[in-house]
Amino acid sequence: ARTLGVRTAEMHHALSQAEAEDLHPVEAPAQAGAELGQRLRSEIEETRALLDRQAHLNPEDLPSESVWTRAKERIIDLDGVVGNHDRIRIHGDYHLGQLLRAEGDVYILDFEGEPARSLEERRKRENALRDVAGMIRSLEYAILAAWEDHAETDPDYRPWINALIYWIETTFLNAYADTTEDAPFVPTAPAHHSFLWAFLFDKALYEVRYELNHRPDWAWLPLHGLRRLLGAQAPTASPEA
């Protein structure tokens, strides 16, 4: 996880220093937090409407009303978060499937961005923490999928899962923070924490909709992520304020 955090940071450094004019960093707008909050409000409504139509889901997997209320409160806080960073070209489709592991290192592949997005959208400069959030969600997916294989035969394994997720994600984030210290493309605290949480939440909402539409039996994975983001403290490693 530490090596992955370092390589992710090095990727962003390289992308931020590219010579091509359409790759040059741009200053994030002051209203970056409010723009992201508005997007999340819309996605919450879309996701909840889809969940309401899923009679097969285990009620224990679903976020409670208090969880959704907590989400809306966090989003209100985003309205006051100012963009104090540069936007850069990012990977755009960053997850474990885009990595090649060899000789104790990781190599990052496929910089085409999300296939479902238009070329114009994929070329936009973004907050680098969007890539970071994508990898964190991918790491959690991998851990939970592995746990599912042991759930019935080893029920005592369950209490350790959240601790393992937290440890791996925090190791990844600390390595990223150490390698991007003072980089202009990383928001400073406390904006860093707000943006990271928002991108994690955004990704989890997308995952819920994707799984419900394509692999309903997998929907519990991102639903677990939603509840964890709004119940337990999410990893927040970042530069000091």
Stockholm file with secondary structure:
# STOCKHOLM 1.0

chainA/1-241         ARTLGVRTAEMHHALSQAEAEDLHPVEAPAQAGAELGQRLRSEIEETRALLDRQAHLNPEDLPSESVWTRAKERIIDLDGVVGNHDRIRIHGDYHLGQLLRAEGDVYILDFEGEPARSLEERRKRENALRDVAGMIRSLEYAILAAWEDHAETDPDYRPWINALIYWIETTFLNAYADTTEDAPFVPTAPAHHSFLWAFLFDKALYEVRYELNHRPDWAWLPLHGLRRLLGAQAPTASPEA
#=GR chainA/1-241 SS CHHHHHHHHHHHHHHHTCCSGGGSCEECCTTHHHHHHHHHHHHHHHHHHHHHTCTTSCGGGSCCHHHHHHHHHHHHHHTTCCCCSEEBCCCSSCSGGGEEEETTEEEECCCSCCTTSCHHHHTSCBCTHHHHHHHHHHHHHHHHHHHHTTTTTCGGGHHHHHHHHHHHHHHHHHHHHHHTTTCTTSCCTTHHHHHHHHHHHHHHHHHHHHHHHHCGGGTHHHHHHHHHHHHSCCCCCCCCC
#=GC SS_cons         CHHHHHHHHHHHHHHHTCCSGGGSCEECCTTHHHHHHHHHHHHHHHHHHHHHTCTTSCGGGSCCHHHHHHHHHHHHHHTTCCCCSEEBCCCSSCSGGGEEEETTEEEECCCSCCTTSCHHHHTSCBCTHHHHHHHHHHHHHHHHHHHHTTTTTCGGGHHHHHHHHHHHHHHHHHHHHHHTTTCTTSCCTTHHHHHHHHHHHHHHHHHHHHHHHHCGGGTHHHHHHHHHHHHSCCCCCCCCC
//
